[in-house]
């Protein structure tokens, strides 16, 4: 899929709190999405109500 030049920001909605043992997959995929989108020069806005997720790490 070609990149749209009119997009500057992307909103990622995290999975929020999940049952223990099931959050890892959602956490990993969301983290990878944030990294790739930032590398592409897009502003990433993340909304996730899970305070224990790695997605909310400021260094990400």
Residue, then its C-alpha position, 0 to 999 in steps of 0.5 A: x500500500x503506498x503511503x499517503x502524503x496527506x497524513x501527518x498524525x496517527x491515532x493508536x488505540x491500545x488494548x487497555x487492561x486485559x487478562x494476565x497472560x494475554x496482554x503481551x501480544x497486544x503490547x508487542x504489536x502496538x509497540x512495533x506499530x508505534x516504532x515503525x510509524x515514528x520512523x516513517x515521520x508520522x506523529x503518533x498519538x497513543x491512547x491506552x488505559x493500561x498503566x502497566x503497558x510498555x507502550x506508554x514508555x516515554x522512550x518509545 
